[in-house]
Amino acid sequence: MLRHVADGVQVHESEFLQSNAVVVQCPTGGLLIDPGITSAELAALARHVGESGPPVVAGFATHPHWDHVLWDARFGAPPRYGTARCAAAIGEVMADAGWRDRVAEVLPPDLADQIPMDLFGLITGLPAGTARIPWDGPEVRILEHRAHAPGHAALLIEEHRVLVAGDMLSDVLIPFLDLNTAEPIDDYLAALRLFEGVADDIDIVIPGHGSVGGADEVRTRIEQDRAYVHALHGGGGADDPRLQPSAMHGAWLPDVHARQRQQVRQREGRA
């Protein structure tokens, strides 16, 4: 259930899009990052966390998309942090009285009735510019950027040389741009430069979806994402190997690429 990937760092991979929940342990408690996805998986994760160490004392959502703001009562009620922009974005969604219906529209139909909503989205925004997660465990550096989603943050667990990348640096998914921003291409490339700046300090990279990578893959994944974004800017990107048919994503991922390509071309006046 929980797989050790570095000292004090464990990962649980969900059946949904190889989603990764991360547990960072210390003697006084655990930090739980992006737990998911189904009620059964969350219950099992809570059980295994309880068996492997002290209770959860803090949570963190790397960004405000539905599959990163889930929770289960069995984790307790510690503070669940996110960046200020992340908390504001999910707070805006939940301020609407019909938020459950809005969220239901984006859930995978085959899992919609298995995804818990009772503690959904209860994120405490850290003050803007907060550099590290406030907890008693290993120092976890917050690398906030504007790629993929509002208030997206990667986490660098410096002592253990682990980067929790959120929904970036995946070996199975292409970059998903936030096309609601003014400069989605530039935002994504800036985030990749941010990762490049700490690449020498990373031995393990954990994407939000996909396989955990070693030190030899960090720069490779950065370059693969950069190549796709540059190609998308020029109207290309269809040759990215992650777009080849697979049992995991079937035809839907090429459809995402086609939509991104179309929207980028429209924004650049090349439709």
C-alpha atoms as one frame of an Amber mdcrd trajectory, in Angstrom:
protein
   0.000   0.000   0.000   2.634   2.521   1.093   5.951   2.263  -0.722   9.155
   3.699   0.731  10.904   5.894  -1.837  13.350   7.711   0.481  14.119   7.946
   4.185  10.914   9.029   5.873   9.012   9.387   2.596   6.323   6.973   1.399
   4.021   6.966  -1.614   0.612   5.451  -2.263  -0.392   5.094  -5.913  -4.108
   5.167  -6.693  -5.683   3.219  -9.515  -7.013   6.503 -10.911  -4.384   7.878
 -13.305  -1.561   6.593 -11.115  -2.317   9.377  -8.622   0.313   9.658  -5.917
  -0.362  10.487  -2.278   2.787  11.236  -0.282   3.486  10.735   3.414   6.468
  12.455   5.043   7.148  11.001   8.468   8.911  12.276  11.557   8.807  11.196
  15.230   6.040  13.646  16.105   3.716  12.953  13.183   3.186  12.759   9.458
   2.669  15.268   6.658   0.112  14.006   4.131   0.282  15.471   0.628  -2.521
  15.108  -1.951  -4.307  12.035  -0.503  -6.676  10.182  -2.825  -8.680   9.001
  -4.520 -11.641   6.773  -3.631 -13.171   6.298  -0.183 -11.794   2.762  -0.055
  -8.291   3.907  -0.966  -8.375   6.734   1.571  -9.544   4.347   4.291  -6.742
   1.927   3.458  -4.231   4.780   3.358  -5.373   5.968   6.796  -4.989   2.453
   8.149  -1.486   2.020   6.758  -0.365   5.459   7.933  -1.575   4.548  11.423
   0.294   1.264  11.315   3.569   2.720  10.053   4.025   5.668  12.378   2.512
   8.507  14.393  -0.708  10.220  13.273  -1.066  12.826  10.567  -0.279  16.276
  11.964  -0.516  18.326   8.747  -1.806  18.074   5.212  -0.918  19.899   2.017
  -2.699  20.304  -1.317  -0.306  21.064  -4.157  -3.096  22.753  -6.140  -6.890
  23.217  -6.124  -7.995  20.526  -8.584 -10.548  18.057  -7.227  -8.206  15.066
  -6.981  -5.741  17.004  -4.793  -8.111  18.431  -2.163  -9.636  15.194  -0.815
  -9.565  14.000   2.803 -10.880  11.313   5.137 -11.975  11.739   8.756  -9.641
   8.910   9.745  -6.683  11.211   9.076  -7.955  13.408  11.895  -8.437  17.152
  11.704  -4.956  18.666  11.394  -4.385  21.865   9.397  -4.594  21.190   5.663
  -2.391  23.742   3.974  -2.063  25.106   0.480  -0.733  28.317  -0.981  -2.876
  31.418  -0.555  -3.842  31.284  -4.243  -4.698  27.588  -4.018  -6.970  28.139
  -1.022  -8.605  31.126  -2.691  -9.281  29.157  -5.865 -10.927  26.195  -4.143
 -12.702  28.575  -1.764 -14.254  30.335  -4.729 -15.586  27.025  -6.008 -17.076
  26.107  -2.634 -18.631  29.531  -2.087 -21.231  28.575  -4.666 -24.196  26.815
  -3.057 -24.186  24.366  -5.953 -20.500  23.486  -5.671 -21.135  19.773  -5.279
 -22.924  19.670  -8.621 -20.128  21.668 -10.246 -17.482  19.317  -8.912 -19.534
  16.261  -9.909 -19.394  17.433 -13.520 -15.633  16.917 -13.663 -15.415  13.638
 -11.737 -14.766  10.447 -13.715 -18.236   8.897 -14.138 -17.138   5.427 -13.090
 -15.745   6.753  -9.787 -18.097   9.615  -8.953 -20.019   7.702  -6.280 -16.758
   6.485  -4.691 -15.156   9.878  -4.112 -15.803  11.422  -0.664 -17.060  14.998
  -0.566 -17.686  15.613   3.159 -14.224  17.052   3.840 -13.519  18.167   0.288
 -11.562  21.363  -0.282 -11.068  22.511   3.313  -7.710  24.127   2.646  -6.011
  26.712   4.864  -4.081  29.182   2.767  -0.585  29.984   3.969   0.370  33.679
   3.884   1.612  34.742   0.466   5.329  34.179   0.149   5.522  31.451   2.814
   8.710  29.547   2.009   8.256  26.394   4.109   5.444  24.282   5.514   4.909
  25.108   9.214   5.335  21.773  10.950   7.840  20.011  13.232   9.162  17.524
  10.668  11.890  17.817   8.022  11.991  21.193   6.314   9.716  21.209   3.280
  10.333  24.077   0.897   7.382  25.476  -1.061   8.091  26.169  -4.738   5.059
  28.116  -5.909   4.511  28.853  -9.587   1.715  29.589 -12.073   1.836  26.497
 -14.275  -1.131  24.096 -14.499  -3.380  25.650 -11.829  -3.743  28.728  -9.583
  -1.399  28.607  -6.623   0.278  25.404  -7.739   3.214  24.429  -5.528   5.854
  21.761  -5.718   7.451  20.704  -2.438  11.160  20.105  -1.943  11.874  17.876
   1.057  15.435  19.089   1.353  16.788  16.663   3.945  15.645  13.675   1.898
  16.297  15.250  -1.539  12.756  14.555  -2.727  10.674  16.773  -5.027   6.902
  16.350  -4.830   6.083  17.917  -8.188   2.294  18.131  -8.120   0.820  17.733
 -11.589   4.090  18.192 -13.445   7.091  16.087 -14.482   4.948  13.034 -15.220
   6.166  10.125 -17.297   2.602   9.276 -18.375   0.804  12.621 -18.828   1.696
  15.557 -21.049   1.837  19.026 -19.467  -1.651  20.381 -18.827  -1.505  24.156
 -19.182  -3.723  26.579 -17.280  -5.265  28.255 -20.300  -7.143  30.722 -18.090
  -3.962  32.685 -17.401  -2.636  35.549 -19.504   0.573  33.720 -20.484   0.131
  29.954 -20.081   3.181  29.016 -22.174   5.486  31.433 -20.346   4.055  30.378
 -16.967   4.795  26.726 -17.673   8.309  27.388 -18.914   9.015  29.542 -15.858
   7.965  26.679 -13.568  10.281  24.295 -15.400  13.151  26.757 -14.908  12.275
  26.819 -11.210  12.626  23.038 -11.078  15.828  23.188 -13.083  17.269  25.501
 -10.468  16.926  22.837  -7.762  17.568  19.767  -9.925  21.005  19.163  -8.410
  19.348  18.890  -4.986  16.909  16.138  -6.044  17.396  12.371  -5.927  13.693
  11.444  -6.181  10.875  13.109  -8.118   7.248  12.245  -7.338   4.722  13.464
  -9.918   1.060  13.893  -9.103   0.347  11.162 -11.643   2.805   8.571 -12.889
   5.923   6.764 -11.794   8.354   7.901  -9.142  11.640   8.847 -10.828  15.249
   8.797  -9.692  17.964  11.425  -9.948  18.759  10.386 -13.514  15.185  11.210
 -14.577  14.729  14.664 -13.053  16.360  16.664 -15.847  15.025  14.250 -18.472
  11.460  14.955 -17.368  12.073  18.687 -17.232  13.402  18.610 -20.790  10.551
  16.407 -22.022   7.964  18.798 -20.602   9.851  21.789 -22.009  10.021  20.195
 -25.453   6.271  19.560 -25.438   5.414  23.110 -24.354   7.718  24.630 -26.994
   6.206  22.335 -29.627   2.683  23.245 -28.538   3.594  26.905 -28.928   4.478
  26.162 -32.558   1.377  24.100 -33.237   3.058  20.720 -32.680   3.542  18.299
 -29.797   1.607  15.353 -31.208   4.777  13.264 -31.381   5.261  13.308 -27.601
   5.632   9.631 -26.601   3.162  10.081 -23.748   0.423  10.553 -26.342   0.779
   7.025 -27.665  -2.303   4.844 -26.967  -2.161   3.024 -23.643  -4.451   1.110
 -21.365  -4.383   3.986 -18.893  -5.603   6.890 -20.972  -6.945   5.409 -24.202
  -8.035   8.221 -26.510  -8.708  10.972 -23.972  -5.137  12.240 -23.581  -4.686
  12.924 -27.329  -8.011  14.758 -27.107  -6.564  16.948 -24.321  -3.569  17.687
 -26.534  -5.809  18.581 -29.464  -7.823  21.005 -27.302  -4.698  22.604 -25.892
  -3.205  22.978 -29.361  -6.390  24.560 -30.675  -6.688  27.006 -27.777  -3.041
  28.015 -27.954  -3.342  28.635 -31.684  -6.487  30.715 -31.134  -4.815  32.796
 -28.452  -1.886  33.432 -30.764  -4.134  34.327 -33.688  -3.141  31.276 -35.726
  -6.478  29.385 -35.678
